[in-house]
Amino acid sequence: MIENLGNLERTHSCGALRKEDVGQRVTLMGWCARRRDFGPLTFIDLRDRDGITQIVVNQEHATDAHAKAKEVRGEYVLAVSGAVALRDESARNPKLETGYVEVQASDLVILNDARTLPFQLDAPASEALASEDLRLKYRYLDLRRPQLQANLRLRHRVLLEINRYMDEQGFTQIETPNLIKSTPEGARDYIVPSRVQPGKFFALPQSPQIFKQICMIAGLDKYYQIARCFRDEDLRADRQPEFSQLDVEMSFATPDQIYQLVEGLFARVFRLRSIELQIPFPRFTFAEVMRRFGSDKPDMRIDGMELQDLSATLAETTFAPYASVLSARGEIKGIVVSGAASMSRKTLDELQEFAKRYGAAALAWIKLGDEFSSSLLKVLGHDTVVDLAGTAGAQKGDAVLIVAGKSEVVAASLGALRNEIARREKLVPENVYAPLWVTDFPMFEFHGDDGRYYSMHHPFTSPLDEDLPVFERAVNGETDLFGQVRAKAYDAVINGVEVAGGSIRIHRRDVQSLVFKALGMTEEMARARFGFFLEALAYGTPPHGGIASGIERTLMVLVPTENIRDVMAFPKTASAQDLMIDAPGEVDAKQLEELHLKIVKE
């Protein structure tokens, strides 16, 4: 029978009771995680967000409560009153903080029943969990799992610590709008139609970038915000269409000041998990990490397997695939996998398929086992292959994996292989946290699909002072120089995850106009999209810079998890759907009419 709570109040959470509480009369409330029936004795594991307490209902001492306990099923909501008792020594559970005590129930109230759950909550391992789509459909049930509850409480503590730290550093929290103007650079905007301005649209912010720069123009000096951001882009395990970031901007800032600010913040946040980060973070230029690790977010916990340039050894090769790569200014590089000479053909085939996902045409290999073997022996000859292994720095017992192609393809495929092999071979040490800064990013990156340059970070990033003359020449016609222009841009990386990224911004109107021109905007286009900002720059803009740190990505490192949905309360699927509320959904025809919109079916 379901009863009301009435005036009954709980005295403790289900994770609070200890040996010191023996003898107290308490009232606990929560969900039935498990019920075990032993005739005159019924045991219930009562769960709330703080833990589990064992309840024992004895028919002899609590007849009514025992009768009700017989009705209880999984996830029934209960209130239980009784005395705290020490468990028999043989029945204690040292794995639980409450495992030395139990509550001997005198009263039990069934506050609500529950249907049979669509999946098991207490699966012993992640492999036994129900499918993610099913769990997202019933997210309110999935969130009852202790791990997800712990993740969300950690998120709360992280946000509290961020607010404390930023206040101590003299920053002011300022909210910026969520309905802004669409600026078609970067990821796609989510757009919002205006009812009162027919045919016009707001956009949801991909970040508060322009507004935080305007805060600097306004003289607010030190701004921060836990900002909600929206991007209509293809999703991955570390992406969501809406996410949170710590957004920071400082006037008169140097990169060193921002590095020190962020290092201090991450040190504070990671101490919440008793983790001491190395400070200051090591610094590497973009060119160096790409040359050595093939990634702008290298996992520095992985020892070795750095990329080795083999191009010079093959400069005179007649092997057509490699000769054509080198003649097109491509690269041939390899990584040495220590002790992997016994790698099976099946594993090599799997790694080849993995490398192809990143654009590699093929994955060549050399194995220095008891027998010297290689997929290149027939086409290059024994001596050349031996030279390649020597150039790579391979020793007896090692394997060399080789990729040829455009520099970006070689870096992407070998960088990903480095991570994949470390994962497969368990070469990544646990409970180790390796932060670094990546600096001096390229100002622009070339997109072959439409044959033009785009900002690598965003259009408001300042070029390095020493590269400004090169940039001006590039804008004025020497377009081959665009690739040489570096930006005052920097990323913080921890364990292979980009946890923060920012830059020193452009504070000069003339330089900002040059960047817009470099991106293919006419003066009219620049005024239409950013006229208000160009005008603001003309009214005494101080030098300024900032950074944004992804809250979810930081939590992914802290938890740790590889799935961003584990650190969000109500995430979307990989196809940007909310399965619980069935969104996105259709809207009423009258709403569309009010917004002056019409759905055109293909």
Secondary structure, 3 states (H helix, E strand, C coil): CCCCCCCCCCCCCCCCCCHHHCCCEEEEEEEEEEEEEECCEEEEEEEECCEEEEEEEECCCCHHHHHHHHHCCCCCEEEEEEEEEECCHHHCCCCCCCCCEEEEEEEEEEEECCCCCCCCCCCCCHHHCCCHHHHHHCHHHHCCCHHHHHHHHHHHHHHHHHHHHHHHCCCEECCCCCCECCCCCCCECCEEECCCCCCCEEECCCCCHHHHHHHHHCCCCEEEEEEEEECECCCCCCCCCEEEEEEEEEECCCHHHHHHHHHHHHHHHHHCCCCCCCCCCCEEEHHHHHHHHCCCCCCCCCCCCCCEECCHHHCCCCCHHHHHHHHCCCEEEEEEECCCCCCCHHHHHHHHHHHHCCCCCCCEEEEECCCEEECCHHHHCHHHHHHHHHHHCCCCCCEEEEEEECHHHHHHHHHHHHHHHHHHCCCCCCCCCCEEEEECCECEEEECCCCEEEECCCCCECECHHHHHHHHHHHCCCHHHHHHCEECEEEEEECCEEEEEEEEECCCHHHHHHHHHHCCCCHHHHHHHHHHHHHHHCCCCCCEEEEEEEHHHHHHHHCCCCCHHHHCCCCCCCCCCECCCCECCCCCHHHHHHCCCCCCCC
